[in-house]
Amino acid sequence: MHPPSDLPAQNYSWGLQMTRKYRQHGYMNSDRERKPKPPPRPKGPGGRIETKFILVTRCNNCATEIQVMDQIQATDKCKNCGTDLHTCRNCMNFDPAARNECVKPIEVRVSNKNVNNVCPFFEPKILIEKQGSSTQARPEDSHRQAFYDLFKK
């Protein structure tokens, strides 16, 4: 705040009550101890948990993992559900929004995307999955099961 313009600046006194915002005595007192700032931490991986990922090919019908040695042949079928594997839906280039539902420049549209075809652009769809023990029971589940076991007849 500035002194009013009708009074001379040297005669106008701003008392101690206006030295602090909100006029509170405890606000920003300089007599309290302040902790020194810690040094900056070094950049790097630090204490992160290492996450491992694996490359997997799966059946588009039943999601069973497919063991691919070299290439998926046109006659290969899923061992779990028996559906064809050399199909557009199992291809990396399949895109429902693209022309002819394929990213590659195919001349003729394949009408049924779930049956075998002999497309020269076929590449098996490879997924990146987190490797770990996702099937293990959580500790909360065992406690919950113990609670339910109390009321079994």
Residue pairs with C-beta under 8 A, 6 or more apart in sequence:
1 14
1 18
3 9
3 12
3 14
4 12
17 23
20 27
20 28
21 27
51 130
51 132
52 130
52 131
52 132
53 128
53 129
53 130
53 131
54 128
54 129
54 131
55 126
55 127
55 128
55 129
56 65
56 126
56 127
56 128
56 129
57 65
57 66
57 68
57 72
57 90
57 124
57 125
57 126
57 127
58 64
58 65
58 66
58 125
58 127
59 66
59 78
59 80
59 81
59 83
59 85
59 90
60 83
60 87
60 89
60 90
60 114
60 125
61 78
61 81
61 83
61 114
62 78
62 80
62 81
62 83
64 78
64 79
64 80
64 81
66 72
66 78
66 85
66 124
68 124
71 124
72 85
72 86
72 90
72 122
72 124
73 86
74 86
74 116
74 117
74 118
75 86
75 116
76 84
76 85
76 86
77 83
77 84
77 85
78 84
78 85
83 114
84 114
84 115
84 116
85 124
86 116
86 117
86 118
86 122
87 113
87 114
87 115
87 116
87 117
88 94
88 101
88 102
88 110
88 113
88 114
88 117
88 119
89 113
89 114
90 124
90 125
91 102
91 119
91 121
91 122
91 123
91 124
91 125
92 123
92 124
92 125
92 126
93 102
93 103
93 104
93 121
93 122
93 123
94 101
94 102
94 103
94 113
94 125
95 101
95 102
95 103
100 106
100 108
100 109
100 110
101 109
101 110
101 113
102 110
102 119
102 121
104 121
106 119
106 121
110 117
110 119
